[in-house]
Structures are given as structure tokens and as C-alpha cells.
Amino acid sequence: MENSLLKSKQHFEVLDGLRGLAALSIVVFHLYEFITPDYTKSPIGHGYLAVDFFFCLSGFVIGYAYDERAPKLGLRVFFRNRLIRLHPMVIWGSVIGLLGYIFDPFTGTASIAEAGAGKIILAFLCSLLMLPFPWLPGRFNGLFPYNTPAWSLFMEYIINIVYGLVLLRISKRWLLVMLALSAVWIAAVARYRGWIITGWDSPTFTDGFARVTFSFLAGLTVYRFNLVIPNRLGFLLPGVLLLGIFMFPHYNNDWITEMILVMLAFPLLLSLGAGTTAHGWIRRCCVFTGRLSYPLYMTHIWAVWLFGNYLAAMKPGKTEMYLAAAAVFTGSVLLGYVALRFYDEPVREWLTRTALKTVKKKSDPVQSFPASDINLN
């Protein structure tokens, strides 16, 4: 495959920044799910589309990192590298989610007694193994009740398997065929549901496959066809556009709007972000928030659940509510950084070093570009 991007070995720091902005936005979105449950009144009513943006980024990044190297590495090394990249935070999110569920001061012991030790333990084991368990009380049939955003990580695992077994081997023509079919699939899902905030719970489980398939293939198409648009926009304008999408007013049954955003706006933003650079302190912020995005995504929801239960139990005034929300947001960012600095990066470094001693291969190039993750809803 001839691709100037691959030859350039560049780091897409603007994409890092967009991923970081999306991760921060999803925390705000989840908080507003409790502050303003009616999405049509939420100031970030389309924040759940961050998940689809992450999937799109993932397709581009995986193609950039592995299209040339994976056939040489072999499937075993490819899957090992992806596990090293993703699974340490799955474990961390499971542990902190379990603790948040058990020691939630606003739900009391009644919910724990209702769940029972058997379900609590089984849900935790399933969470560690990335297996859905939507039967824990109080979590609205979420596939991963201790860490509900992990549903998108499950989809990420599935699409990584499909990439290794199928997408690596198909031609550009067949990639376009698959992209077209997946566009029909996700549009049918969106029309049926009226929106695409689906896939995270047991009733809509299969919808998640449509979301990850289209967006991942769209990102992979941008990479393989080199649809990057060289520009001098930097980070600020793409960042404002991405935030504008998340803040775009939500209306009931606005699935056509969402399809335009997912099918056209996100690939375009990806093309623009990959075709520009950032400098100075903006570049440093982009790189940092990109590193932070995945740990933040995988550590924030337990505190958001506490926030929601606090609102239900204490019924605070508006000022107290927003102060609590600000505290949860700030604490989530700090906890995400702690997880990044003292757990995720050191553990991945150790696992990579251990694997290198065994197989004597070079380290995973995608380490510089944290995948989706992210992820997000």
C-alpha cells in the first residue's frame, strides 16, 4: 500500500486533542443525564455521539499503525498488542466500579441485598473478562454495570478481531462495499430507534455492532484512500466544530441529523484533524489530553453514578447540584490522570517489555495513539 501518511511516521497531535476533547465532553454529557434527563433540554444533547467519533478515530489509527505491519507481526502479536493497550484499564475500571457500587453512601444496603453476593461477584468477573452482564439491579440493564462505558470497549475488541481476521486482507473495493452496507445498517438502526444512543444496554445490544462497524470502516477508509485534507486550521477550529456537534440541539426522532453528523461530519473532521498540526502549548495540551482520554473514559462513570444517586437521595438545590457536578468532573479528571501516570502507562510499559523479551519484536506503534476507547458512552 502506497500511503504518504504511513511513510511520514507523523504523530497526529490534533487528533489526540480531539480525542481528549471528546472524552471530557462525555463526562459532562453523563453528568447532564442526571441533571437534565431530557436530552432535548441538555446543553450537550448529542454528547453520546462521542462514541461514534472514537470508533472513527480508531479505524484511522489502527489502519495507520497496523496495515503494513500486522501481516509481518502475525495475528498473535497483533492481538497481544491490542490487549496490552486496552485491557489494563478494563481491570482498573472494573475494580473502581465495584467499589463504587458497594460503598455508594446514597443507595444504602438495600440495593446490595437485592443484588446478592452471587450477582455482585459474577458481574465483577464478567467485567474483568469483558463479558456482558446486564442483570445487576440499579444500572438500567447496562451491559457492564460497574463501568457502563465499557460496552464500547467490548465493541472495540470485536472490531479489532474483525480487522485482524478480515479487514487486513480485503481490497479497497471490498472496503467500500462493506462501508456502504454498514451505512445502510446504521441508518436502519437509527430510523428504527429514532436516534443512536443505543448499544450500551441489553435491549439494544446488537445496535452497537452497527455503530462500531460503520464508524470504524469510515476511519479506515479515510486512511487507506489517503483522504487527509492538508490545511492550516490547527486544533482550535476543528475542536470548536467537534464541540459544536456535541452541543447541537437534540430533538426527538432526529435520526437523520445524527446520520449526517456521523456519516459526514466525523469523517470530515478526521480528515481535517489528520491534515493539520498544532504548536506550542496547544500541541502539548493536545498530546496530554489524548493520553488522558482513555483512562478518563474508563474511570469516570462510578463517580457519575454516585452523583446521580446523590441527586435522587438528597434533592439538593441548583447551586449545590452544580457544585457537586463540578467536583465530580474535576475529581474524574484528576483520577484519570492518576490512573494514567501511576497505573496505565507503567503497566503497559511493563507488559510490553515483558512481551519483547519473549518474542523479541519492536514495541506497538499504536502506543503513541491511544485508541477509542475510546469508547464513549
C-alpha positions in Angstrom: 0.0 0.0 0.0 1.4 3.4 -1.0 0.5 6.0 1.6 2.3 9.2 2.3 1.0 9.2 5.9 2.5 5.9 6.7 5.8 6.9 5.2 5.9 10.2 7.2 5.6 8.4 10.6 4.0 11.6 11.9 2.2 12.0 15.2 -1.3 13.3 14.8 -1.4 15.6 17.8 -4.6 17.4 16.7 -6.4 14.0 16.6 -5.0 13.5 20.1 -6.6 16.8 21.1 -9.9 16.0 19.5 -10.0 12.6 21.3 -9.2 14.3 24.6 -12.0 16.9 24.0 -14.4 14.1 23.2 -13.5 12.3 26.4 -14.0 15.4 28.5 -17.3 16.0 26.7 -18.6 12.6 27.5 -18.0 13.2 31.3 -20.1 16.4 31.0 -22.8 14.5 29.0 -23.1 11.8 31.6 -23.4 14.3 34.4 -26.2 16.1 32.5 -28.0 12.8 32.0 -28.8 13.2 35.7 -29.1 17.0 35.9 -31.3 17.2 32.8 -32.6 13.7 31.8 -34.5 15.2 28.9 -31.8 15.3 26.1 -33.8 18.0 24.3 -33.1 20.3 27.2 -29.4 19.3 27.7 -26.7 21.8 26.6 -24.7 18.8 25.3 -27.6 16.7 24.0 -25.6 14.9 21.3 -22.6 14.1 23.6 -23.2 10.4 23.1 -22.0 10.8 19.5 -18.5 10.9 21.0 -18.6 7.1 20.9 -19.0 7.2 17.2 -16.2 9.7 16.8 -14.0 7.4 18.9 -14.8 4.5 16.6 -14.0 6.6 13.6 -10.6 7.6 15.1 -9.9 4.0 16.0 -10.3 2.9 12.4 -7.9 5.5 11.1 -5.3 4.9 13.9 -5.4 1.1 13.6 -5.0 1.3 9.9 -2.1 3.7 10.2 -0.4 1.6 12.8 -1.0 -1.9 11.5 -2.0 -2.1 7.9 1.7 -2.5 6.9 3.0 -4.2 10.0 0.3 -6.6 11.1 0.9 -9.2 8.3 4.6 -9.3 9.3 3.8 -9.4 13.0 1.2 -12.1 12.8 -2.2 -12.3 14.4 -0.9 -13.5 17.7 1.3 -10.4 18.2 -1.4 -8.1 16.9 -4.0 -9.3 19.4 -1.4 -9.3 22.2 -0.6 -5.7 21.4 -4.2 -4.7 21.5 -4.8 -6.4 24.8 -1.8 -4.6 26.3 -3.1 -1.3 25.0 -6.7 -1.8 26.2 -7.1 -4.3 29.0 -5.2 -2.8 31.9 -7.8 0.0 32.1 -10.6 -2.6 31.8 -9.3 -4.1 35.0 -8.9 -0.8 36.7 -12.4 0.4 35.7 -13.9 -2.9 36.9 -12.3 -2.6 40.4 -13.2 1.0 40.9 -16.7 0.4 39.6 -17.2 -2.5 42.0 -16.0 -0.4 44.9 -18.3 2.5 43.9 -21.3 0.2 43.7 -20.7 -1.5 47.0 -19.8 1.6 49.0 -22.3 4.1 47.4 -23.5 6.0 50.5 -26.7 7.1 48.8 -28.2 3.8 47.9 -27.8 2.1 51.3 -27.6 -1.6 51.9 -30.9 -2.4 50.2 -29.6 -2.4 46.7 -26.7 -4.6 47.8 -29.0 -7.0 49.4 -31.3 -7.0 46.3 -28.3 -7.8 44.1 -26.9 -10.6 46.3 -23.3 -11.6 46.6 -23.6 -14.1 43.7 -24.6 -11.4 41.1 -22.1 -8.9 42.5 -19.2 -11.3 42.2 -20.3 -12.7 38.8 -20.8 -9.2 37.4 -17.3 -8.3 38.5 -15.7 -11.4 37.0 -17.6 -10.8 33.7 -16.4 -7.2 33.8 -12.8 -8.3 34.2 -13.2 -10.6 31.2 -15.1 -8.1 29.1 -18.2 -10.2 29.1 -21.6 -8.5 29.3 -23.7 -9.0 32.5 -26.8 -6.8 32.3 -28.6 -8.2 35.4 -27.3 -6.0 38.2 -30.0 -4.0 40.0 -29.9 -0.2 39.7 -27.9 0.0 36.5 -30.7 0.0 33.9 -29.8 -3.2 32.1 -26.3 -1.8 31.3 -24.1 -4.5 29.7 -21.3 -3.6 32.0 -23.0 -2.4 35.2 -19.8 -1.5 37.1 -18.4 0.5 34.2 -21.2 1.2 31.7 -19.0 2.9 29.1 -17.1 -0.4 28.7 -19.8 -1.5 26.3 -17.9 0.5 23.6 -14.7 -1.3 24.6 -16.4 -4.6 24.0 -17.3 -3.4 20.5 -13.7 -2.2 20.1 -12.5 -5.7 20.9 -14.9 -7.2 18.4 -13.9 -4.8 15.6 -10.2 -5.4 16.3 -10.8 -9.2 15.9 -12.7 -8.5 12.6 -9.8 -6.2 11.5 -7.2 -8.9 12.2 -9.2 -11.7 10.5 -10.9 -9.9 7.7 -10.2 -6.2 7.1 -6.5 -6.6 6.8 -7.0 -8.9 3.8 -9.7 -7.1 1.8 -9.1 -4.8 -1.1 -10.1 -1.2 -1.2 -13.1 -2.1 -3.4 -14.4 -4.5 -0.9 -13.8 -2.0 1.9 -16.1 0.4 0.1 -18.7 -2.3 -0.3 -18.6 -3.0 3.4 -18.7 0.7 4.2 -21.8 1.1 2.0 -23.5 -1.9 3.6 -22.7 -0.7 7.1 -24.1 2.7 6.3 -27.4 1.1 5.4 -27.3 -0.9 8.6 -26.6 2.0 10.9 -29.2 4.2 9.1 -31.8 1.4 9.6 -31.0 1.2 13.3 -31.2 4.9 13.7 -34.5 5.1 11.9 -36.0 2.3 13.9 -34.8 3.8 17.2 -35.2 7.4 16.3 -31.6 8.0 17.4 -28.4 6.1 18.0 -27.8 6.3 21.7 -28.0 2.6 21.7 -25.9 -0.5 22.2 -25.0 0.1 25.8 -27.8 -1.9 27.4 -29.3 -5.4 26.8 -32.4 -4.3 24.8 -30.3 -2.5 22.2 -27.2 -4.7 22.4 -27.0 -5.5 18.7 -27.2 -1.9 17.7 -23.7 -1.4 19.0 -22.3 -3.5 16.2 -23.9 -1.2 13.6 -22.3 1.8 15.3 -18.8 0.4 15.6 -18.8 -1.2 12.1 -19.7 1.9 10.2 -17.6 4.4 12.0 -14.5 2.1 12.2 -14.8 1.4 8.5 -15.2 5.1 7.8 -12.0 5.9 9.6 -10.2 3.0 7.9 -11.4 4.3 4.6 -10.0 7.8 5.3 -6.6 6.2 6.0 -6.5 3.7 3.1 -7.7 6.2 0.5 -5.5 8.9 2.0 -8.4 11.2 2.3 -6.5 13.6 4.5 -7.0 17.2 3.7 -3.9 19.3 4.2 -4.7 22.5 6.0 -3.5 25.1 8.5 -6.5 25.1 10.7 -4.6 23.8 13.8 -6.6 22.4 16.7 -8.9 25.3 17.7 -11.3 25.3 14.7 -11.7 21.5 14.5 -12.1 21.5 18.3 -14.9 24.1 18.1 -16.6 22.2 15.3 -16.4 18.9 17.3 -17.8 20.6 20.4 -20.5 22.2 18.3 -21.6 18.7 17.1 -21.9 17.5 20.7 -23.8 20.7 21.7 -26.0 20.6 18.6 -29.6 20.7 19.9 -31.3 17.3 20.3 -34.8 16.8 19.1 -37.0 13.7 19.3 -36.6 11.4 16.4 -33.7 13.4 14.9 -32.0 10.3 13.4 -31.4 12.0 10.1 -29.4 14.7 11.8 -27.4 12.2 13.6 -26.7 10.2 10.4 -25.4 13.4 8.8 -23.1 14.1 11.7 -21.8 10.5 12.0 -21.5 9.7 8.3 -20.3 13.1 7.0 -19.1 15.4 9.8 -17.0 13.0 11.7 -15.0 11.6 8.7 -14.5 15.2 7.5 -13.2 16.3 11.0 -10.9 13.3 11.0 -9.6 14.2 7.6 -9.0 17.8 8.7 -7.5 16.9 12.0 -5.1 14.5 10.4 -4.1 17.1 7.8 -3.1 19.8 10.3 -0.7 20.4 13.1 -0.6 22.2 16.4 2.3 24.1 18.0 3.5 25.3 21.4 1.3 25.0 24.4 -1.7 23.9 22.3 0.3 21.0 21.0 1.3 20.0 24.5 -2.3 20.2 25.6 -3.4 18.1 22.7 -0.9 15.4 23.4 -1.7 15.4 27.1 -5.5 15.2 26.8 -5.0 12.5 24.2 -3.1 10.4 26.7 -5.7 11.2 29.3 -8.7 10.3 27.2 -8.8 6.6 27.7 -8.1 6.5 31.4 -10.7 9.3 31.9 -13.2 7.4 29.9 -12.7 4.2 31.9 -12.7 5.8 35.4 -15.4 8.5 35.5 -18.7 6.7 35.5 -18.6 5.3 39.0 -18.5 8.9 40.3 -21.3 9.9 38.0 -23.4 7.1 39.4 -22.7 8.4 42.9 -23.7 11.9 41.7 -27.0 10.6 40.3 -27.8 8.8 43.4 -26.9 11.9 45.5 -29.4 13.9 43.5 -32.1 11.3 44.0 -31.5 10.9 47.7 -30.6 14.4 48.8 -32.5 16.5 46.3 -30.1 19.4 46.6 -30.7 23.0 45.3 -29.5 24.2 42.0 -26.3 25.7 43.4 -25.4 22.6 45.4 -26.1 20.4 42.4 -23.8 22.2 40.1 -21.1 22.5 42.7 -21.3 18.7 43.1 -21.2 18.2 39.4 -18.1 20.4 39.1 -16.5 18.4 41.9 -17.2 15.1 40.1 -15.9 16.5 36.8 -12.7 17.8 38.4 -12.2 14.7 40.5 -12.7 12.4 37.5 -10.0 14.3 35.5 -7.6 14.0 38.5 -8.4 10.3 39.0 -7.9 9.8 35.3 -4.5 11.4 35.5 -3.6 9.3 38.5 -4.6 6.1 36.6 -2.7 7.2 33.5 0.5 8.2 35.4 0.8 5.5 38.0 -1.1 2.6 36.6 -1.9 2.5 32.9 1.3 3.7 31.3 3.6 1.8 33.8 1.7 -1.4 33.4 1.6 -1.2 29.6 5.3 -0.4 29.6 6.0 -3.5 31.8 3.8 -5.8 29.8 5.3 -4.6 26.5 8.8 -5.0 27.9 8.0 -8.5 29.1 6.5 -9.4 25.7 9.5 -8.0 23.9 11.8 -10.3 25.9 9.7 -13.2 24.8 9.1 -12.5 21.1 12.0 -10.1 20.5 9.8 -7.7 18.5 9.6 -4.0 18.3 7.0 -2.3 20.6 3.5 -1.5 19.4 3.4 1.7 17.3 -0.2 2.4 18.4 1.1 3.1 21.9 1.6 6.7 20.7 -2.0 6.9 19.6 -4.4 5.7 22.3 -7.4 4.0 20.6 -11.0 4.9 21.1 -11.9 3.9 23.6 -12.5 5.3 23.5 -15.4 4.3 23.8 -17.9 6.5 24.8 -21.0 6.5 26.1 
